[in-house]
Every structure is written in C-alpha cells, then in structure tokens.
Amino acid sequence: MFKSKQEGSLVYKCTVRLLDDSDVVECEFQAFHKGIYLLDYLCGELNIKEKDYFGLRYVDSSKQRHWLDLAKSLIKQSKELDPILFSLRVKFYPADPFRLTGISRIMLYKQLKRDLRHGRLYCSFGEAAALGALIVQA
C-alpha cells in the first residue's frame, strides 16, 4: 500500500486494470472516500456514461474475488491488498446491448470476448457465432 502525506491528509494510491488487462489507470483516494468515488472517477476518465453496468473487482489475500461495495469505504475494503489493485469489469449485462453508446458498448463487447475466451459463458454454437460477429463489429 503506497501512502504519501499531502497537506496533512493521507493519500492512498491504487491501480485499476481495464478490460484488456494491458491498460491500467493509476488513481489516488483518501481514507474517507467510498467505492463510488473510484467508479465515478474511472467512468469520467474513460467517458463511460452508463456506469450502472460496470463495477470494480478485487482479489483478497485468500484468492477470493469480490465486487467493491460502492457504499463502503475504499480503505476498509482494500486494507489487506498490497498493492491495491482493482479490475474494471462489466457487472450486469444489459438485455439490449444496442442501447449502450460509445465506449460503454465497446467495453461490454470486450468483457463478452474475455468471458467467452476464459470459458465463463456457456452458449450454443449459433449464439457464439452471433456474439463473435458483434465482437468483431465493436
């Protein structure tokens, strides 16, 4: 956990991996910030308008995955993490993905591609072909 004194208040630094894992965003927060602060910051930086579909995930010391609770303190949820590392992921798939705009739609298709590649989504051959076509278009 990285800490620095800045005008009398402690500033924590964290890294957020984006959907393709090659891109990362470095963020800072203070002890009083809640999870929503970090999600709002990232959505602002990435120009994501439909932020309700996205969430931040982290892996605890026992290798269990958890969703960051947006209503709870960031520091309380990440106190065991060293370094503090979160992953931006699609938390909810929309019923009609064509309603998403811009970067949100691209991020959704990146998540679909990732989930299919890692065997987390099961679908018929026809559904896989349709999803593949949509991913290529994105």
N, CA, C and O atoms as a GROMACS GRO file, in nm:
protein
  552
    1MET      N    1   0.086  -0.116   0.000
    1MET     CA    2   0.000   0.000   0.000
    1MET      C    3   0.090   0.123   0.000
    1MET      O    4   0.178   0.135   0.086
    2PHE      N    5   0.071   0.210  -0.092
    2PHE     CA    6   0.150   0.331  -0.102
    2PHE      C    7   0.077   0.445  -0.033
    2PHE      O    8  -0.043   0.465  -0.054
    3LYS      N    9   0.149   0.519   0.048
    3LYS     CA   10   0.090   0.631   0.120
    3LYS      C   11   0.182   0.751   0.106
    3LYS      O   12   0.304   0.736   0.100
    4SER      N   13   0.124   0.866   0.100
    4SER     CA   14   0.204   0.988   0.098
    4SER      C   15   0.131   1.096   0.175
    4SER      O   16   0.009   1.104   0.171
    5LYS      N   17   0.207   1.178   0.245
    5LYS     CA   18   0.147   1.290   0.318
    5LYS      C   19   0.125   1.403   0.218
    5LYS      O   20   0.216   1.440   0.144
    6GLN      N   21   0.007   1.457   0.217
    6GLN     CA   22  -0.023   1.566   0.126
    6GLN      C   23  -0.116   1.662   0.197
    6GLN      O   24  -0.234   1.635   0.215
    7GLU      N   25  -0.060   1.776   0.238
    7GLU     CA   26  -0.136   1.879   0.308
    7GLU      C   27  -0.210   1.824   0.429
    7GLU      O   28  -0.326   1.857   0.452
    8GLY      N   29  -0.142   1.738   0.507
    8GLY     CA   30  -0.198   1.689   0.631
    8GLY      C   31  -0.295   1.574   0.618
    8GLY      O   32  -0.344   1.524   0.720
    9SER      N   33  -0.327   1.528   0.497
    9SER     CA   34  -0.418   1.414   0.483
    9SER      C   35  -0.348   1.303   0.406
    9SER      O   36  -0.270   1.328   0.314
   10LEU      N   37  -0.378   1.180   0.446
   10LEU     CA   38  -0.316   1.064   0.386
   10LEU      C   39  -0.379   1.034   0.250
   10LEU      O   40  -0.501   1.032   0.237
   11VAL      N   41  -0.296   1.012   0.150
   11VAL     CA   42  -0.343   0.981   0.016
   11VAL      C   43  -0.297   0.840  -0.018
   11VAL      O   44  -0.179   0.807  -0.006
   12TYR      N   45  -0.391   0.757  -0.061
   12TYR     CA   46  -0.360   0.619  -0.100
   12TYR      C   47  -0.361   0.610  -0.251
   12TYR      O   48  -0.435   0.681  -0.319
   13LYS      N   49  -0.276   0.523  -0.303
   13LYS     CA   50  -0.269   0.503  -0.447
   13LYS      C   51  -0.312   0.362  -0.481
   13LYS      O   52  -0.283   0.267  -0.408
   14CYS      N   53  -0.383   0.350  -0.592
   14CYS     CA   54  -0.425   0.218  -0.638
   14CYS      C   55  -0.412   0.211  -0.790
   14CYS      O   56  -0.400   0.313  -0.858
   15THR      N   57  -0.414   0.090  -0.838
   15THR     CA   58  -0.407   0.065  -0.981
   15THR      C   59  -0.536  -0.005  -1.022
   15THR      O   60  -0.583  -0.095  -0.952
   16VAL      N   61  -0.592   0.036  -1.134
   16VAL     CA   62  -0.713  -0.028  -1.187
   16VAL      C   63  -0.680  -0.084  -1.324
   16VAL      O   64  -0.640  -0.011  -1.415
   17ARG      N   65  -0.699  -0.214  -1.339
   17ARG     CA   66  -0.681  -0.280  -1.469
   17ARG      C   67  -0.808  -0.265  -1.548
   17ARG      O   68  -0.919  -0.287  -1.498
   18LEU      N   69  -0.792  -0.230  -1.674
   18LEU     CA   70  -0.908  -0.221  -1.763
   18LEU      C   71  -0.935  -0.358  -1.824
   18LEU      O   72  -0.865  -0.454  -1.793
   19LEU      N   73  -1.034  -0.367  -1.908
   19LEU     CA   74  -1.083  -0.496  -1.955
   19LEU      C   75  -0.983  -0.580  -2.033
   19LEU      O   76  -0.990  -0.702  -2.030
   20ASP      N   77  -0.890  -0.517  -2.103
   20ASP     CA   78  -0.795  -0.597  -2.179
   20ASP      C   79  -0.667  -0.624  -2.101
   20ASP      O   80  -0.572  -0.678  -2.157
   21ASP      N   81  -0.663  -0.590  -1.975
   21ASP     CA   82  -0.552  -0.616  -1.882
   21ASP      C   83  -0.419  -0.552  -1.921
   21ASP      O   84  -0.328  -0.548  -1.838
   22SER      N   85  -0.406  -0.502  -2.043
   22SER     CA   86  -0.281  -0.436  -2.081
   22SER      C   87  -0.284  -0.289  -2.042
   22SER      O   88  -0.179  -0.227  -2.024
   23ASP      N   89  -0.403  -0.233  -2.030
   23ASP     CA   90  -0.417  -0.093  -1.991
   23ASP      C   91  -0.447  -0.083  -1.844
   23ASP      O   92  -0.528  -0.160  -1.790
   24VAL      N   93  -0.381   0.012  -1.778
   24VAL     CA   94  -0.406   0.036  -1.636
   24VAL      C   95  -0.424   0.186  -1.614
   24VAL      O   96  -0.373   0.268  -1.691
   25VAL      N   97  -0.496   0.218  -1.509
   25VAL     CA   98  -0.516   0.357  -1.469
   25VAL      C   99  -0.469   0.368  -1.324
   25VAL      O  100  -0.512   0.291  -1.238
   26GLU      N  101  -0.384   0.463  -1.297
   26GLU     CA  102  -0.338   0.489  -1.161
   26GLU      C  103  -0.434   0.590  -1.098
   26GLU      O  104  -0.466   0.692  -1.160
   27CYS      N  105  -0.478   0.564  -0.976
   27CYS     CA  106  -0.574   0.651  -0.908
   27CYS      C  107  -0.528   0.679  -0.766
   27CYS      O  108  -0.451   0.602  -0.708
   28GLU      N  109  -0.575   0.789  -0.713
   28GLU     CA  110  -0.549   0.825  -0.575
   28GLU      C  111  -0.682   0.845  -0.504
   28GLU      O  112  -0.780   0.889  -0.563
   29PHE      N  113  -0.683   0.811  -0.375
   29PHE     CA  114  -0.802   0.834  -0.295
   29PHE      C  115  -0.760   0.858  -0.150
   29PHE      O  116  -0.647   0.830  -0.111
   30GLN      N  117  -0.853   0.911  -0.074
   30GLN     CA  118  -0.828   0.935   0.067
   30GLN      C  119  -0.911   0.840   0.152
   30GLN      O  120  -1.003   0.776   0.102
   31ALA      N  121  -0.878   0.831   0.278
   31ALA     CA  122  -0.940   0.732   0.367
   31ALA      C  123  -1.092   0.747   0.376
   31ALA      O  124  -1.162   0.648   0.398
   32PHE      N  125  -1.143   0.867   0.359
   32PHE     CA  126  -1.287   0.888   0.372
   32PHE      C  127  -1.365   0.856   0.244
   32PHE      O  128  -1.488   0.855   0.247
   33HIS      N  129  -1.297   0.832   0.132
   33HIS     CA  130  -1.366   0.804   0.007
   33HIS      C  131  -1.432   0.667   0.008
   33HIS      O  132  -1.378   0.570   0.062
   34LYS      N  133  -1.548   0.662  -0.052
   34LYS     CA  134  -1.622   0.536  -0.066
   34LYS      C  135  -1.597   0.478  -0.205
   34LYS      O  136  -1.540   0.545  -0.291
   35GLY      N  137  -1.640   0.356  -0.227
   35GLY     CA  138  -1.618   0.288  -0.354
   35GLY      C  139  -1.674   0.363  -0.474
   35GLY      O  140  -1.616   0.358  -0.582
   36ILE      N  141  -1.785   0.433  -0.454
   36ILE     CA  142  -1.847   0.508  -0.564
   36ILE      C  143  -1.753   0.616  -0.618
   36ILE      O  144  -1.759   0.651  -0.736
   37TYR      N  145  -1.668   0.669  -0.531
   37TYR     CA  146  -1.573   0.772  -0.573
   37TYR      C  147  -1.481   0.718  -0.684
   37TYR      O  148  -1.459   0.784  -0.785
   38LEU      N  149  -1.429   0.599  -0.663
   38LEU     CA  150  -1.336   0.541  -0.760
   38LEU      C  151  -1.407   0.505  -0.890
   38LEU      O  152  -1.354   0.530  -0.998
   39LEU      N  153  -1.527   0.448  -0.882
   39LEU     CA  154  -1.601   0.415  -1.003
   39LEU      C  155  -1.639   0.542  -1.080
   39LEU      O  156  -1.628   0.545  -1.203
   40ASP      N  157  -1.683   0.644  -1.010
   40ASP     CA  158  -1.716   0.771  -1.076
   40ASP      C  159  -1.594   0.831  -1.145
   40ASP      O  160  -1.602   0.879  -1.258
   41TYR      N  161  -1.480   0.826  -1.076
   41TYR     CA  162  -1.356   0.880  -1.133
   41TYR      C  163  -1.320   0.806  -1.262
   41TYR      O  164  -1.290   0.868  -1.364
   42LEU      N  165  -1.323   0.673  -1.258
   42LEU     CA  166  -1.287   0.593  -1.376
   42LEU      C  167  -1.383   0.616  -1.491
   42LEU      O  168  -1.341   0.631  -1.606
   43CYS      N  169  -1.511   0.617  -1.461
   43CYS     CA  170  -1.610   0.639  -1.567
   43CYS      C  171  -1.593   0.777  -1.629
   43CYS      O  172  -1.614   0.794  -1.749
   44GLY      N  173  -1.556   0.874  -1.549
   44GLY     CA  174  -1.528   1.008  -1.602
   44GLY      C  175  -1.406   1.010  -1.690
   44GLY      O  176  -1.406   1.071  -1.796
   45GLU      N  177  -1.300   0.942  -1.646
   45GLU     CA  178  -1.176   0.937  -1.724
   45GLU      C  179  -1.194   0.863  -1.856
   45GLU      O  180  -1.137   0.901  -1.958
   46LEU      N  181  -1.274   0.757  -1.854
   46LEU     CA  182  -1.294   0.674  -1.973
   46LEU      C  183  -1.415   0.716  -2.056
   46LEU      O  184  -1.443   0.658  -2.161
   47ASN      N  185  -1.487   0.818  -2.009
   47ASN     CA  186  -1.606   0.870  -2.076
   47ASN      C  187  -1.716   0.764  -2.088
   47ASN      O  188  -1.783   0.752  -2.191
   48ILE      N  189  -1.734   0.688  -1.980
   48ILE     CA  190  -1.841   0.588  -1.974
   48ILE      C  191  -1.964   0.655  -1.914
   48ILE      O  192  -1.959   0.705  -1.801
   49LYS      N  193  -2.073   0.657  -1.990
   49LYS     CA  194  -2.195   0.723  -1.943
   49LYS      C  195  -2.286   0.628  -1.866
   49LYS      O  196  -2.351   0.668  -1.770
   50GLU      N  197  -2.291   0.503  -1.909
   50GLU     CA  198  -2.379   0.404  -1.846
   50GLU      C  199  -2.304   0.327  -1.739
   50GLU      O  200  -2.281   0.207  -1.753
   51LYS      N  201  -2.265   0.395  -1.632
   51LYS     CA  202  -2.177   0.334  -1.532
   51LYS      C  203  -2.247   0.229  -1.446
   51LYS      O  204  -2.180   0.154  -1.375
   52ASP      N  205  -2.380   0.222  -1.452
   52ASP     CA  206  -2.453   0.125  -1.371
   52ASP      C  207  -2.420  -0.019  -1.410
   52ASP      O  208  -2.437  -0.110  -1.328
   53TYR      N  209  -2.372  -0.042  -1.530
   53TYR     CA  210  -2.340  -0.177  -1.576
   53TYR      C  211  -2.201  -0.222  -1.534
   53TYR      O  212  -2.166  -0.339  -1.550
   54PHE      N  213  -2.121  -0.132  -1.481
   54PHE     CA  214  -1.982  -0.161  -1.450
   54PHE      C  215  -1.957  -0.166  -1.300
   54PHE      O  216  -2.030  -0.106  -1.221
   55GLY      N  217  -1.853  -0.237  -1.265
   55GLY     CA  218  -1.813  -0.246  -1.126
   55GLY      C  219  -1.664  -0.271  -1.116
   55GLY      O  220  -1.596  -0.293  -1.216
   56LEU      N  221  -1.613  -0.267  -0.994
   56LEU     CA  222  -1.472  -0.291  -0.970
   56LEU      C  223  -1.458  -0.418  -0.888
   56LEU      O  224  -1.529  -0.438  -0.789
   57ARG      N  225  -1.369  -0.503  -0.929
   57ARG     CA  226  -1.347  -0.629  -0.861
   57ARG      C  227  -1.206  -0.632  -0.805
   57ARG      O  228  -1.115  -0.570  -0.860
   58TYR      N  229  -1.190  -0.705  -0.697
   58TYR     CA  230  -1.057  -0.724  -0.640
   58TYR      C  231  -1.045  -0.866  -0.588
   58TYR      O  232  -1.145  -0.934  -0.566
   59VAL      N  233  -0.922  -0.910  -0.568
   59VAL     CA  234  -0.893  -1.043  -0.517
   59VAL      C  235  -0.831  -1.027  -0.379
   59VAL      O  236  -0.733  -0.955  -0.363
   60ASP      N  237  -0.890  -1.094  -0.280
   60ASP     CA  238  -0.839  -1.081  -0.143
   60ASP      C  239  -0.718  -1.172  -0.120
   60ASP      O  240  -0.673  -1.241  -0.212
   61SER      N  241  -0.667  -1.172   0.002
   61SER     CA  242  -0.545  -1.248   0.034
   61SER      C  243  -0.566  -1.399   0.021
   61SER      O  244  -0.469  -1.473   0.004
   62SER      N  245  -0.690  -1.446   0.030
   62SER     CA  246  -0.717  -1.589   0.015
   62SER      C  247  -0.760  -1.623  -0.129
   62SER      O  248  -0.817  -1.729  -0.153
   63LYS      N  249  -0.732  -1.534  -0.222
   63LYS     CA  250  -0.758  -1.552  -0.366
   63LYS      C  251  -0.905  -1.560  -0.403
   63LYS      O  252  -0.941  -1.618  -0.505
   64GLN      N  253  -0.991  -1.501  -0.319
   64GLN     CA  254  -1.134  -1.494  -0.349
   64GLN      C  255  -1.164  -1.362  -0.419
   64GLN      O  256  -1.112  -1.257  -0.381
   65ARG      N  257  -1.249  -1.367  -0.522
   65ARG     CA  258  -1.288  -1.246  -0.594
   65ARG      C  259  -1.407  -1.181  -0.524
   65ARG      O  260  -1.498  -1.249  -0.477
   66HIS      N  261  -1.403  -1.048  -0.518
   66HIS     CA  262  -1.511  -0.972  -0.455
   66HIS      C  263  -1.540  -0.849  -0.540
   66HIS      O  264  -1.451  -0.794  -0.604
   67TRP      N  265  -1.666  -0.807  -0.541
   67TRP     CA  266  -1.703  -0.680  -0.601
   67TRP      C  267  -1.683  -0.572  -0.497
   67TRP      O  268  -1.719  -0.590  -0.381
   68LEU      N  269  -1.627  -0.462  -0.538
   68LEU     CA  270  -1.611  -0.348  -0.448
   68LEU      C  271  -1.749  -0.294  -0.415
   68LEU      O  272  -1.829  -0.266  -0.504
   69ASP      N  273  -1.778  -0.279  -0.286
   69ASP     CA  274  -1.905  -0.224  -0.241
   69ASP      C  275  -1.897  -0.072  -0.255
   69ASP      O  276  -1.814  -0.008  -0.190
   70LEU      N  277  -1.981  -0.015  -0.338
   70LEU     CA  278  -1.975   0.127  -0.368
   70LEU      C  279  -2.016   0.215  -0.251
   70LEU      O  280  -1.981   0.333  -0.246
   71ALA      N  281  -2.089   0.159  -0.155
   71ALA     CA  282  -2.136   0.237  -0.041
   71ALA      C  283  -2.040   0.231   0.078
   71ALA      O  284  -2.059   0.304   0.176
   72LYS      N  285  -1.938   0.146   0.070
   72LYS     CA  286  -1.845   0.131   0.183
   72LYS      C  287  -1.712   0.200   0.153
   72LYS      O  288  -1.680   0.230   0.038
   73SER      N  289  -1.638   0.223   0.258
   73SER     CA  290  -1.508   0.289   0.249
   73SER      C  291  -1.411   0.207   0.164
   73SER      O  292  -1.400   0.086   0.180
   74LEU      N  293  -1.340   0.276   0.076
   74LEU     CA  294  -1.240   0.210  -0.007
   74LEU      C  295  -1.129   0.149   0.078
   74LEU      O  296  -1.087   0.036   0.054
   75ILE      N  297  -1.083   0.223   0.175
   75ILE     CA  298  -0.969   0.178   0.255
   75ILE      C  299  -1.005   0.057   0.339
   75ILE      O  300  -0.921  -0.031   0.358
   76LYS      N  301  -1.127   0.050   0.390
   76LYS     CA  302  -1.167  -0.066   0.469
   76LYS      C  303  -1.175  -0.192   0.384
   76LYS      O  304  -1.145  -0.302   0.431
   77GLN      N  305  -1.215  -0.177   0.258
   77GLN     CA  306  -1.226  -0.293   0.170
   77GLN      C  307  -1.092  -0.337   0.113
   77GLN      O  308  -1.076  -0.451   0.072
   78SER      N  309  -0.995  -0.245   0.111
   78SER     CA  310  -0.867  -0.276   0.048
   78SER      C  311  -0.752  -0.284   0.147
   78SER      O  312  -0.636  -0.284   0.106
   79LYS      N  313  -0.781  -0.291   0.277
   79LYS     CA  314  -0.673  -0.288   0.377
   79LYS      C  315  -0.582  -0.409   0.368
   79LYS      O  316  -0.465  -0.400   0.406
   80GLU      N  317  -0.630  -0.523   0.319
   80GLU     CA  318  -0.546  -0.643   0.306
   80GLU      C  319  -0.468  -0.645   0.175
   80GLU      O  320  -0.377  -0.727   0.159
   81LEU      N  321  -0.500  -0.558   0.082
   81LEU     CA  322  -0.440  -0.561  -0.051
   81LEU      C  323  -0.308  -0.486  -0.052
   81LEU      O  324  -0.299  -0.372  -0.007
   82ASP      N  325  -0.206  -0.549  -0.104
   82ASP     CA  326  -0.077  -0.484  -0.119
   82ASP      C  327  -0.009  -0.541  -0.243
   82ASP      O  328   0.041  -0.653  -0.236
   83PRO      N  329  -0.005  -0.473  -0.351
   83PRO     CA  330  -0.055  -0.338  -0.378
   83PRO      C  331  -0.208  -0.338  -0.394
   83PRO      O  332  -0.270  -0.443  -0.411
   84ILE      N  333  -0.265  -0.220  -0.388
   84ILE     CA  334  -0.409  -0.206  -0.405
   84ILE      C  335  -0.438  -0.213  -0.555
   84ILE      O  336  -0.401  -0.124  -0.631
   85LEU      N  337  -0.505  -0.320  -0.595
   85LEU     CA  338  -0.530  -0.346  -0.736
   85LEU      C  339  -0.676  -0.384  -0.756
   85LEU      O  340  -0.727  -0.476  -0.693
   86PHE      N  341  -0.743  -0.312  -0.844
   86PHE     CA  342  -0.881  -0.340  -0.880
   86PHE      C  343  -0.888  -0.369  -1.029
   86PHE      O  344  -0.798  -0.332  -1.104
   87SER      N  345  -0.995  -0.434  -1.070
   87SER     CA  346  -1.018  -0.461  -1.212
   87SER      C  347  -1.156  -0.408  -1.249
   87SER      O  348  -1.256  -0.440  -1.184
   88LEU      N  349  -1.161  -0.328  -1.354
   88LEU     CA  350  -1.288  -0.277  -1.405
   88LEU      C  351  -1.353  -0.387  -1.488
   88LEU      O  352  -1.292  -0.439  -1.582
   89ARG      N  353  -1.475  -0.423  -1.452
   89ARG     CA  354  -1.545  -0.530  -1.522
   89ARG      C  355  -1.691  -0.493  -1.542
   89ARG      O  356  -1.744  -0.405  -1.474
   90VAL      N  357  -1.756  -0.561  -1.638
   90VAL     CA  358  -1.899  -0.546  -1.657
   90VAL      C  359  -1.966  -0.628  -1.548
   90VAL      O  360  -1.943  -0.748  -1.536
   91LYS      N  361  -2.048  -0.562  -1.469
   91LYS     CA  362  -2.114  -0.630  -1.357
   91LYS      C  363  -2.249  -0.686  -1.398
   91LYS      O  364  -2.290  -0.793  -1.352
   92PHE      N  365  -2.318  -0.614  -1.485
   92PHE     CA  366  -2.450  -0.657  -1.532
   92PHE      C  367  -2.453  -0.646  -1.684
   92PHE      O  368  -2.414  -0.545  -1.741
   93TYR      N  369  -2.500  -0.752  -1.748
   93TYR     CA  370  -2.518  -0.748  -1.893
   93TYR      C  371  -2.656  -0.691  -1.922
   93TYR      O  372  -2.756  -0.739  -1.868
   94PRO      N  373  -2.664  -0.590  -2.008
   94PRO     CA  374  -2.796  -0.533  -2.040
   94PRO      C  375  -2.876  -0.627  -2.130
   94PRO      O  376  -2.819  -0.704  -2.207
   95ALA      N  377  -3.007  -0.619  -2.118
   95ALA     CA  378  -3.094  -0.702  -2.202
   95ALA      C  379  -3.081  -0.661  -2.349
   95ALA      O  380  -3.088  -0.745  -2.438
   96ASP      N  381  -3.062  -0.532  -2.374
   96ASP     CA  382  -3.049  -0.482  -2.509
   96ASP      C  383  -2.917  -0.404  -2.521
   96ASP      O  384  -2.914  -0.283  -2.497
   97PRO      N  385  -2.808  -0.471  -2.558
   97PRO     CA  386  -2.678  -0.404  -2.563
   97PRO      C  387  -2.669  -0.294  -2.668
   97PRO      O  388  -2.578  -0.211  -2.663
   98PHE      N  389  -2.762  -0.291  -2.762
   98PHE     CA  390  -2.758  -0.188  -2.866
   98PHE      C  391  -2.798  -0.051  -2.811
   98PHE      O  392  -2.775   0.050  -2.876
   99ARG      N  393  -2.856  -0.049  -2.692
   99ARG     CA  394  -2.891   0.080  -2.630
   99ARG      C  395  -2.769   0.149  -2.569
   99ARG      O  396  -2.771   0.270  -2.546
  100LEU      N  397  -2.664   0.072  -2.544
  100LEU     CA  398  -2.542   0.132  -2.491
  100LEU      C  399  -2.478   0.219  -2.598
  100LEU      O  400  -2.490   0.192  -2.718
  101THR      N  401  -2.409   0.322  -2.555
  101THR     CA  402  -2.348   0.414  -2.650
  101THR      C  403  -2.196   0.414  -2.634
  101THR      O  404  -2.143   0.384  -2.527
  102GLY      N  405  -2.128   0.450  -2.740
  102GLY     CA  406  -1.985   0.476  -2.738
  102GLY      C  407  -1.900   0.371  -2.671
  102GLY      O  408  -1.908   0.252  -2.701
  103ILE      N  409  -1.818   0.418  -2.578
  103ILE     CA  410  -1.720   0.334  -2.511
  103ILE      C  411  -1.786   0.226  -2.426
  103ILE      O  412  -1.727   0.119  -2.407
  104SER      N  413  -1.906   0.251  -2.376
  104SER     CA  414  -1.976   0.151  -2.294
  104SER      C  415  -2.002   0.024  -2.375
  104SER      O  416  -1.984  -0.087  -2.325
  105ARG      N  417  -2.043   0.041  -2.499
  105ARG     CA  418  -2.070  -0.075  -2.586
  105ARG      C  419  -1.940  -0.150  -2.616
  105ARG      O  420  -1.938  -0.273  -2.615
  106ILE      N  421  -1.834  -0.077  -2.642
  106ILE     CA  422  -1.704  -0.139  -2.670
  106ILE      C  423  -1.656  -0.217  -2.548
  106ILE      O  424  -1.606  -0.329  -2.561
  107MET      N  425  -1.671  -0.158  -2.429
  107MET     CA  426  -1.630  -0.225  -2.306
  107MET      C  427  -1.712  -0.351  -2.283
  107MET      O  428  -1.659  -0.453  -2.238
  108LEU      N  429  -1.841  -0.346  -2.313
  108LEU     CA  430  -1.927  -0.463  -2.299
  108LEU      C  431  -1.879  -0.576  -2.389
  108LEU      O  432  -1.871  -0.691  -2.346
  109TYR      N  433  -1.847  -0.545  -2.512
  109TYR     CA  434  -1.802  -0.648  -2.604
  109TYR      C  435  -1.664  -0.701  -2.566
  109TYR      O  436  -1.635  -0.818  -2.588
  110LYS      N  437  -1.580  -0.617  -2.510
  110LYS     CA  438  -1.450  -0.666  -2.461
  110LYS      C  439  -1.472  -0.765  -2.347
  110LYS      O  440  -1.403  -0.867  -2.339
  111GLN      N  441  -1.568  -0.736  -2.260
  111GLN     CA  442  -1.598  -0.827  -2.149
  111GLN      C  443  -1.656  -0.958  -2.201
  111GLN      O  444  -1.619  -1.065  -2.153
  112LEU      N  445  -1.746  -0.951  -2.300
  112LEU     CA  446  -1.801  -1.072  -2.360
  112LEU      C  447  -1.690  -1.158  -2.421
  112LEU      O  448  -1.686  -1.280  -2.401
  113LYS      N  449  -1.602  -1.095  -2.493
  113LYS     CA  450  -1.490  -1.165  -2.554
  113LYS      C  451  -1.404  -1.232  -2.448
  113LYS      O  452  -1.362  -1.347  -2.463
  114ARG      N  453  -1.378  -1.160  -2.341
  114ARG     CA  454  -1.296  -1.212  -2.231
  114ARG      C  455  -1.365  -1.332  -2.166
  114ARG      O  456  -1.301  -1.435  -2.141
  115ASP      N  457  -1.495  -1.319  -2.138
  115ASP     CA  458  -1.568  -1.426  -2.071
  115ASP      C  459  -1.578  -1.550  -2.159
  115ASP      O  460  -1.566  -1.663  -2.109
  116LEU      N  461  -1.598  -1.532  -2.288
  116LEU     CA  462  -1.601  -1.646  -2.380
  116LEU      C  463  -1.465  -1.714  -2.387
  116LEU      O  464  -1.456  -1.837  -2.384
  117ARG      N  465  -1.359  -1.636  -2.395
  117ARG     CA  466  -1.224  -1.689  -2.405
  117ARG      C  467  -1.185  -1.769  -2.280
  117ARG      O  468  -1.116  -1.870  -2.290
  118HIS      N  469  -1.230  -1.722  -2.162
  118HIS     CA  470  -1.195  -1.790  -2.038
  118HIS      C  471  -1.296  -1.897  -1.997
  118HIS      O  472  -1.284  -1.957  -1.890
  119GLY      N  473  -1.396  -1.922  -2.081
  119GLY     CA  474  -1.492  -2.028  -2.054
  119GLY      C  475  -1.591  -1.996  -1.943
  119GLY      O  476  -1.644  -2.087  -1.880
  120ARG      N  477  -1.618  -1.868  -1.920
  120ARG     CA  478  -1.712  -1.828  -1.815
  120ARG      C  479  -1.855  -1.817  -1.866
  120ARG      O  480  -1.950  -1.815  -1.788
  121LEU      N  481  -1.870  -1.809  -1.997
  121LEU     CA  482  -2.003  -1.801  -2.058
  121LEU      C  483  -2.026  -1.927  -2.141
  121LEU      O  484  -1.941  -1.967  -2.221
  122TYR      N  485  -2.140  -1.986  -2.121
  122TYR     CA  486  -2.175  -2.104  -2.199
  122TYR      C  487  -2.292  -2.067  -2.290
  122TYR      O  488  -2.390  -2.007  -2.246
  123CYS      N  489  -2.279  -2.103  -2.416
  123CYS     CA  490  -2.385  -2.073  -2.511
  123CYS      C  491  -2.378  -2.173  -2.626
  123CYS      O  492  -2.279  -2.245  -2.642
  124SER      N  493  -2.484  -2.175  -2.704
  124SER     CA  494  -2.488  -2.264  -2.819
  124SER      C  495  -2.392  -2.213  -2.926
  124SER      O  496  -2.343  -2.100  -2.920
  125PHE      N  497  -2.368  -2.298  -3.025
  125PHE     CA  498  -2.279  -2.259  -3.134
  125PHE      C  499  -2.334  -2.138  -3.209
  125PHE      O  500  -2.258  -2.048  -3.245
  126GLY      N  501  -2.465  -2.135  -3.232
  126GLY     CA  502  -2.527  -2.022  -3.302
  126GLY      C  503  -2.515  -1.892  -3.223
  126GLY      O  504  -2.486  -1.786  -3.280
  127GLU      N  505  -2.536  -1.900  -3.092
  127GLU     CA  506  -2.521  -1.781  -3.006
  127GLU      C  507  -2.376  -1.734  -3.004
  127GLU      O  508  -2.349  -1.614  -3.005
  128ALA      N  509  -2.283  -1.829  -3.000
  128ALA     CA  510  -2.140  -1.794  -3.000
  128ALA      C  511  -2.103  -1.725  -3.130
  128ALA      O  512  -2.024  -1.630  -3.130
  129ALA      N  513  -2.158  -1.771  -3.242
  129ALA     CA  514  -2.130  -1.709  -3.371
  129ALA      C  515  -2.184  -1.567  -3.375
  129ALA      O  516  -2.119  -1.476  -3.426
  130ALA      N  517  -2.307  -1.548  -3.321
  130ALA     CA  518  -2.367  -1.414  -3.319
  130ALA      C  519  -2.285  -1.322  -3.229
  130ALA      O  520  -2.259  -1.207  -3.266
  131LEU      N  521  -2.245  -1.370  -3.113
  131LEU     CA  522  -2.162  -1.289  -3.023
  131LEU      C  523  -2.028  -1.256  -3.088
  131LEU      O  524  -1.979  -1.143  -3.076
  132GLY      N  525  -1.970  -1.353  -3.155
  132GLY     CA  526  -1.844  -1.329  -3.224
  132GLY      C  527  -1.857  -1.220  -3.330
  132GLY      O  528  -1.769  -1.135  -3.344
  133ALA      N  529  -1.965  -1.223  -3.403
  133ALA     CA  530  -1.989  -1.120  -3.506
  133ALA      C  531  -2.002  -0.982  -3.443
  133ALA      O  532  -1.949  -0.884  -3.496
  134LEU      N  533  -2.073  -0.974  -3.331
  134LEU     CA  534  -2.088  -0.846  -3.262
  134LEU      C  535  -1.955  -0.796  -3.206
  134LEU      O  536  -1.926  -0.676  -3.210
  135ILE      N  537  -1.876  -0.888  -3.155
  135ILE     CA  538  -1.744  -0.851  -3.102
  135ILE      C  539  -1.655  -0.796  -3.211
  135ILE      O  540  -1.585  -0.697  -3.191
  136VAL      N  541  -1.657  -0.861  -3.328
  136VAL     CA  542  -1.576  -0.814  -3.441
  136VAL      C  543  -1.622  -0.676  -3.486
  136VAL      O  544  -1.538  -0.592  -3.521
  137GLN      N  545  -1.750  -0.651  -3.486
  137GLN     CA  546  -1.802  -0.520  -3.525
  137GLN      C  547  -1.761  -0.411  -3.427
  137GLN      O  548  -1.738  -0.296  -3.466
  138ALA      N  549  -1.751  -0.448  -3.300
  138ALA     CA  550  -1.715  -0.350  -3.197
  138ALA      C  551  -1.571  -0.309  -3.217
  138ALA      O  552  -1.519  -0.227  -3.141
   0.00000   0.00000   0.00000
